[in-house]
Amino acid sequence: MAPVHDPYLTSPVSEVRGHGLRLRPWDADSDTDVETWLRGALDPEFRRWNTPVRPVTDAESAREALRARAGEAYEGRGVAFRITAAGSDTTLGHIGIGAVNHALRVARVGYWVLPEARGRGVATWALRVAAEWSFSELGLHRLELDHAVGHEVSCRVAERCGFRYEGTLRGAVFEAGRHDAFRDAHLHARLCTDA
C-alpha cells in the first residue's frame, strides 16, 4: 500500500510510453502548455460534456489549473499527463489520474483529445497506457472513470479499454456550463485483475 507521499507521484515522472504514445507531465511554466490547456478547456466539444469545478477561461486560469495538478502530484493525490505521439512533442490531448485513495488503491481517470487529433484512437491508446501504468507503477487495484450520460464516444473508449459499465450515477456531474444544475453520469471501472 502506497504512503501519502507516493514516490511515483512526488518524484518527477519524465514520461510513460506505450502503444505509440508518450504521456508527459504538463508544465505550468511553459507558455505552450498553458495555451494548449486553455485551448482544450475552451473547445466546444469539451465544454459540451465537461464543466470544471474551477472554470478555465484565460491563460492565468489555465496556468492555475496546471499548478493545481502539479500540487496534486506533489501530495500524492494524482498526476496529469499531456498526450503526444511517440516521435513528436505536439500535444494531442490530456489524460489524468486523480482522486487517488492509497488505502483502497483506487483512483479516477479522465481524458480529452484536441479537435485535430480526434478520430485516430488517441483517447483509447492513452487510456490503455495510463491504466497499465496505474496498475503496475502506482499499485492500484481499481481505476474508475465516469462521463456524462449521452457521451457515446467516451463510453466506447472506456469499453474498448476494458472499463466495464457499472451503472448510472444520478446527478453526479455538472450540466454543461453550469454550477447550479446537475446531470447523470455513467460509471465504468477496471480492476488490475481484469483481462
Number of C-alpha atoms within 10 A of each C-alpha: 11 16 9 16 15 18 16 18 21 19 12 12 15 10 13 16 17 16 13 13 20 23 26 20 24 23 18 19 11 11 12 14 19 23 16 22 27 20 19 22 22 15 14 12 14 18 15 13 18 19 18 15 10 11 14 20 12 15 16 13 16 24 22 15 20 21 16 13 24 23 15 20 26 20 15 24 22 24 25 24 25 26 30 21 18 14 9 10 12 13 22 22 24 25 23 20 24 21 16 22 17 20 11 12 17 21 22 18 22 17 21 22 24 20 15 9 13 13 10 10 12 25 26 18 19 32 23 19 21 21 25 15 16 22 18 12 12 21 16 24 18 20 23 23 22 24 23 25 18 12 13 11 11 22 21 12 19 25 15 14 19 17 22 18 17 13 11 16 16 12 13 16 23 20 19 17 14 13 14 7 11 15 14 18 21 20 21 21 22 21 17 15 8 11 7
